[in-house]
Amino acid sequence: MERSSVDVVVVGAGPAGLLVTSRIKSLEVIVFEEHSKVGLPKHCAGIVGYETAIMIERETSPKVIDHRYNRLVFIAPNCRVDLVFKRDIAFHVNRPLLEEIMALKVESLGHKIVFNNKAYPYSLKRVLVSGGLLEYKYLVVADGARSVFRERLIGDKPKYLVGLQICAKVRNLDEKTLYVFYNNLVPEFFAWIIPLGDEALIGVASLESSRAYRVLQYTQKYLDIPVASVYEKFGGLIPLYNPLRNPVLGDCVVFHGDSVPLTKPYTGGGLHYIFKLSPVLARLLEENRLRDYSALYKRIFYFKNSLERVLVNYLRRLNAYYLPTKIVNWLYSLGLLQEGDFDNQYRIFLKSLGVTPVLTVFAFLDIFKTLHNVFNESINSSRYLARDVNSNI
């Protein structure tokens, strides 16, 4: 190690770490990345909403958004919802290109990215890296869903969904349509099909990789994709632990990105709040006002996210993760669904409460009917299991 101290240490050269660093001009920053280049390993599905796409284009380049979609198809065990919009509602991000552009911007400002060097917490003011100890004025922890720093400094063990994805050559798939599948094998999340020209990204997330793999095979058969057409397989993690109430520790350490996590509870996407909060965080670091970040973080992210997380956890307990598709369908039929609602998912719930009383009654009767059916199916399944067990005694 050539030096013993620096203004800012950033752990992790993903979007969270790179975006904050690219906004800092008056402080010296060193970014430590455990992999050999940015964008590795591949793990993100890359779908964002309208507001996020605009922020990404402004911060990087319009070329980063490589596919756009104006139709959403939700396929659940007991329903199918098909939504077509006049304008594009969802966007695919070329993640490797996104991170390459941000890395170039970081280096153009004179900041340094150190690859193949994993940082570890040593004390509240120093990190351990290859070459020795490095002291800092500020530490930005952006080391992902399996955050070593969160586990060591906060005491939280990582909890996450395992995501599996394949890339395959496809035919006869509408390039403007996103497909979302709900399957009883993975009641805690969903599967997806993302058309990318003559290819498609097919993925699923689950608490157990074995169940995720079975759903991935089912989805592949649904599209009639031969094994020979699959040319790439990769995976990733979607953090499940609750966001930190206060991401600032000791007025010198701040957690950012998936280490918080800054993800939307229902879909697991993290880019929206990374792009909203990173400019704010960078400015406060430059102004030596890191302690003020906590209040802005709560106003911009934490309170809204907490509402979403309560609802999502409730859906998981009911094994009814597909229920929001019904609400989305009702709002769509009334013309109340807007582009920004998919980035700010708490709005969908609030709008459902403000719908005309009569429709609200019918809507929630339908939901309760679905819940009743789910409950009965659970009881019948338990009775069948009990009979099966008793017959084997």
C-alpha positions in Angstrom: 0.0 0.0 0.0 1.5 3.3 -1.2 -0.5 5.4 1.2 -2.0 5.2 4.6 -5.1 7.5 4.3 -7.6 8.9 1.8 -10.6 11.2 1.9 -13.2 8.6 0.8 -13.0 4.8 0.5 -15.8 3.2 -1.5 -16.2 -0.6 -1.2 -17.7 -2.1 -4.4 -17.6 -0.9 -8.0 -21.2 -1.7 -8.9 -23.7 1.0 -9.8 -24.1 2.2 -6.2 -20.4 2.7 -5.6 -19.6 4.1 -9.0 -22.4 6.6 -9.2 -21.6 8.1 -5.8 -17.9 8.4 -6.8 -18.7 9.9 -10.2 -20.5 12.7 -8.4 -17.6 13.6 -6.0 -15.2 16.2 -7.3 -13.6 18.0 -4.4 -12.5 14.9 -2.4 -10.1 12.1 -3.3 -11.7 8.7 -3.6 -10.4 5.1 -3.9 -12.8 2.4 -5.0 -12.0 -1.2 -4.1 -13.5 -4.0 -6.2 -13.0 -7.7 -5.6 -13.5 -8.7 -9.3 -11.2 -8.1 -12.2 -13.5 -5.6 -14.0 -16.8 -3.7 -13.7 -20.0 -5.5 -14.6 -18.8 -8.9 -13.2 -20.3 -11.2 -12.4 -23.5 -10.9 -14.5 -26.6 -11.2 -12.3 -29.1 -8.5 -12.9 -32.3 -8.8 -15.1 -31.9 -5.1 -15.9 -35.6 -4.0 -16.0 -36.4 -0.5 -14.8 -39.4 1.8 -14.9 -39.9 5.1 -16.7 -38.4 7.4 -14.1 -35.4 5.3 -13.5 -34.7 5.0 -17.3 -34.7 8.8 -17.5 -32.3 9.2 -14.6 -30.0 6.5 -16.1 -29.9 8.2 -19.5 -29.1 11.6 -17.9 -26.3 10.2 -15.8 -24.7 8.0 -18.5 -26.0 7.7 -22.1 -29.2 6.9 -24.0 -27.4 3.8 -25.4 -27.6 2.2 -22.0 -31.3 1.6 -22.5 -31.2 -1.0 -25.2 -34.9 -2.3 -25.2 -38.2 -0.8 -24.4 -41.6 -2.4 -23.7 -45.2 -1.2 -23.8 -47.0 -4.4 -22.9 -47.0 -6.4 -19.6 -48.4 -9.9 -19.4 -48.9 -11.5 -15.9 -49.6 -15.2 -15.9 -50.8 -16.7 -12.5 -52.3 -20.1 -11.7 -55.8 -18.7 -11.6 -55.7 -15.6 -13.9 -54.0 -13.8 -16.8 -53.6 -10.1 -17.0 -52.6 -8.4 -20.2 -51.8 -4.7 -20.1 -51.0 -2.6 -23.2 -49.8 1.0 -22.9 -49.7 3.8 -25.5 -46.1 4.6 -24.3 -43.2 2.5 -23.2 -43.7 1.4 -19.6 -40.6 -0.7 -18.9 -37.0 -0.6 -20.1 -34.0 -2.9 -20.3 -30.6 -1.7 -19.0 -27.4 -2.9 -20.6 -25.7 -3.4 -17.2 -22.1 -4.0 -18.4 -22.3 -0.8 -20.6 -23.8 1.2 -17.7 -21.0 0.3 -15.3 -18.3 0.8 -18.0 -19.5 4.3 -18.7 -19.7 5.1 -15.0 -16.2 3.7 -14.4 -14.8 5.8 -17.2 -16.4 8.9 -15.6 -14.9 8.0 -12.2 -11.4 7.7 -13.6 -11.8 10.9 -15.6 -12.2 12.7 -12.3 -8.9 11.4 -11.1 -10.4 8.8 -8.7 -8.8 5.3 -8.6 -10.5 1.9 -9.0 -8.5 -0.9 -7.5 -9.6 -4.3 -9.0 -9.0 -7.8 -7.6 -8.8 -6.3 -4.1 -11.5 -7.1 -1.5 -11.8 -4.7 1.4 -12.6 -5.8 4.9 -13.7 -3.9 8.0 -10.9 -3.4 10.5 -12.2 -0.5 12.7 -14.6 2.3 12.4 -12.0 4.5 10.7 -9.9 1.9 8.8 -10.3 -0.9 6.3 -8.1 -3.8 5.6 -7.1 -4.2 1.9 -4.4 -6.1 0.1 -1.3 -4.2 1.1 -2.3 -3.1 4.6 -4.6 -0.8 6.5 -6.1 2.3 4.9 -7.6 5.1 7.0 -10.4 7.3 5.7 -12.5 10.2 6.5 -15.6 8.6 5.0 -16.4 5.0 4.0 -19.2 4.2 1.5 -20.2 0.6 1.9 -21.5 -0.7 -1.5 -20.4 -4.3 -1.2 -23.8 -5.9 -2.3 -26.4 -8.3 -1.0 -23.8 -10.4 0.9 -22.3 -7.4 2.6 -19.4 -8.3 4.8 -19.4 -4.8 6.3 -23.0 -5.0 7.3 -22.5 -8.4 8.9 -19.4 -7.3 10.8 -20.3 -3.7 11.7 -24.1 -4.0 12.2 -24.3 -7.7 13.2 -26.9 -8.6 10.5 -26.5 -11.9 8.7 -27.4 -11.7 5.0 -30.8 -13.1 3.9 -31.7 -13.2 0.2 -33.5 -14.9 -2.7 -31.4 -16.8 -5.2 -31.9 -15.7 -8.8 -31.2 -17.9 -11.8 -31.2 -16.8 -15.4 -30.5 -18.2 -18.8 -30.0 -16.4 -22.2 -31.4 -18.3 -25.2 -32.2 -17.8 -28.9 -36.0 -17.6 -29.4 -38.5 -17.2 -32.1 -42.0 -15.8 -32.3 -41.7 -13.7 -29.1 -43.1 -10.2 -29.1 -40.2 -7.9 -28.6 -42.3 -5.2 -26.9 -43.8 -7.6 -24.2 -42.5 -8.5 -20.8 -43.8 -11.7 -19.3 -44.2 -12.4 -15.6 -45.1 -15.9 -14.3 -46.3 -16.9 -10.9 -45.8 -20.5 -10.0 -46.8 -22.5 -6.8 -43.3 -23.9 -6.6 -41.9 -20.4 -5.8 -44.7 -18.6 -3.9 -42.3 -16.1 -2.6 -41.4 -14.5 -5.9 -42.0 -15.0 -9.7 -40.4 -15.9 -13.0 -39.8 -13.6 -16.0 -39.2 -13.6 -19.7 -37.5 -10.5 -21.2 -37.3 -10.4 -25.0 -34.0 -9.0 -26.3 -34.4 -9.0 -30.1 -33.9 -12.6 -31.3 -32.9 -13.6 -27.8 -34.6 -13.7 -24.4 -33.5 -13.5 -20.8 -35.5 -16.1 -18.8 -35.2 -16.0 -15.0 -36.7 -16.8 -11.6 -35.9 -16.2 -8.0 -36.6 -18.3 -4.9 -35.4 -19.0 -1.4 -34.1 -22.4 -2.7 -32.1 -22.8 -5.9 -33.5 -26.3 -6.5 -37.1 -24.9 -6.8 -35.9 -22.0 -8.9 -34.2 -24.4 -11.3 -37.4 -26.4 -11.7 -39.5 -23.3 -12.5 -36.8 -22.2 -14.9 -37.1 -25.5 -16.7 -40.9 -25.2 -16.8 -40.7 -21.7 -18.3 -38.2 -22.9 -20.9 -40.6 -25.6 -21.9 -43.5 -23.1 -22.0 -41.6 -21.2 -24.7 -40.6 -24.4 -26.4 -36.9 -23.5 -26.2 -34.5 -26.4 -27.0 -31.5 -26.9 -24.7 -29.2 -26.2 -27.6 -30.6 -22.7 -27.9 -29.4 -21.8 -24.4 -26.0 -20.1 -24.6 -25.5 -18.6 -21.2 -26.4 -19.2 -17.6 -25.8 -17.0 -14.6 -27.3 -16.1 -11.2 -27.5 -13.4 -8.5 -28.9 -12.5 -5.2 -31.9 -10.4 -4.2 -31.6 -9.1 -0.6 -34.4 -9.9 1.8 -33.3 -8.4 5.1 -35.0 -5.2 6.2 -33.4 -1.9 5.2 -31.3 -0.1 7.8 -33.3 2.5 9.7 -30.2 4.6 9.7 -27.6 3.9 7.0 -25.0 6.2 8.7 -22.7 4.7 11.3 -20.5 6.9 13.6 -20.7 9.9 11.3 -18.1 8.4 9.0 -19.6 5.2 7.5 -22.6 5.0 5.2 -24.2 2.0 3.7 -25.5 2.2 0.1 -27.0 0.0 -2.6 -27.8 -3.6 -1.8 -26.0 -3.4 1.5 -28.9 -1.3 2.8 -30.7 -2.7 0.8 -32.1 0.0 -1.5 -34.4 -2.4 -3.3 -38.1 -2.4 -4.1 -39.5 -5.2 -2.0 -41.9 -6.7 -4.6 -39.6 -6.8 -7.7 -36.2 -6.7 -6.0 -35.0 -3.9 -8.3 -32.3 -1.6 -6.8 -31.4 0.9 -9.5 -34.2 3.4 -8.8 -33.2 4.4 -5.4 -29.5 4.2 -6.2 -30.0 6.8 -8.8 -32.2 9.0 -6.6 -30.0 8.9 -3.5 -26.4 8.8 -4.9 -26.3 12.5 -6.0 -27.7 13.5 -2.5 -25.1 11.3 -0.7 -22.2 12.6 -2.8 -23.1 16.2 -2.2 -23.3 15.7 1.6 -20.0 14.0 1.6 -18.4 16.9 -0.2 -20.1 19.4 2.2 -18.9 17.4 5.3 -22.6 16.8 6.3 -22.9 13.0 6.3 -25.0 13.0 9.4 -27.7 15.0 7.5 -28.1 12.1 5.0 -30.1 10.0 7.5 -33.1 12.4 7.4 -33.1 12.7 3.6 -32.7 8.9 3.3 -35.8 8.3 5.4 -37.9 10.9 3.5 -36.9 9.7 0.0 -36.7 6.0 0.7 -37.2 4.4 4.1 -40.8 5.3 5.0 -42.2 4.5 1.5 -40.2 1.3 1.3 -41.3 0.2 4.8 -45.0 0.4 3.6 -44.2 -1.7 0.5 -42.2 -4.2 2.6 -45.1 -4.8 5.1 -47.5 -5.5 2.2 -45.0 -7.8 0.4 -44.2 -9.8 3.6 -48.0 -10.2 4.1 -48.4 -11.6 0.5 -45.5 -14.1 1.2 -47.1 -15.3 4.4 -50.4 -15.9 2.4 -48.6 -17.6 -0.4 -50.4 -15.2 -2.7 -47.7 -13.2 -4.4 -49.7 -12.8 -7.5 -52.6 -10.7 -5.9 -51.2 -7.3 -6.8 -51.7 -8.1 -10.5 -55.5 -7.9 -9.8 -55.2 -4.5 -8.3 -53.0 -3.3 -11.2 -55.5 -4.6 -13.6 -58.4 -2.7 -11.9 -56.4 0.5 -11.9 -55.4 0.0 -15.5 -59.1 -0.5 -16.5 -59.9 2.9 -14.8 -57.1 4.7 -16.5 -55.4 5.3 -13.1 -52.1 3.6 -13.8 -49.2 5.9 -14.7 -45.6 5.3 -15.9 -44.1 6.3 -12.5 -46.2 3.8 -10.5 -43.9 0.9 -11.4 -40.9 2.8 -9.9 -43.0 4.0 -6.9 -44.9 0.9 -6.1 -46.4 2.2 -2.9 -48.6 4.5 -5.1 -50.4 1.4 -6.5 -51.6 0.5 -3.0 -52.5 4.1 -2.1 -54.5 4.5 -5.4 -56.4 1.3 -4.7 -57.6 2.8 -1.4 -58.8 5.9 -3.2 -60.9 4.1 -5.9 -64.7 4.7 -5.8 -66.3 2.9 -2.8 -68.4 0.5 -4.9 -65.4 -0.7 -7.0 -63.3 -1.0 -3.9 -65.9 -3.3 -2.3 -65.9 -5.5 -5.4 -62.2 -5.5 -5.7 -61.5 -6.6 -2.2 -64.3 -9.1 -2.3 -62.5 -10.6 -5.3 -59.2 -10.6 -3.3 -60.9 -12.2 -0.3 -62.4 -14.8 -2.5 -59.0 -15.6 -3.9 -57.6 -15.7 -0.3 -60.4 -18.0 0.7 -59.6 -20.3 -2.1 -55.9 -20.3 -1.2 -56.8 -21.0 2.4 -59.0 -23.9 1.4 -56.4 -25.3 -0.9 -53.9 -25.1 2.0 -56.3 -27.0 4.4 -57.1 -29.6 1.8 -53.4 -30.1 1.1 -52.8 -30.5 4.8 -55.6 -33.0 5.2 -54.3 -35.0 2.2 -50.8 -35.0 3.7 -52.2 -36.1 7.1 -54.1 -39.0 5.4 -51.0 -39.9 3.5 -48.9 -39.9 6.7 -51.5 -41.9 8.7 -51.7 -44.5 5.9 -48.0 -45.1 6.2 -47.9 -45.5 10.0 
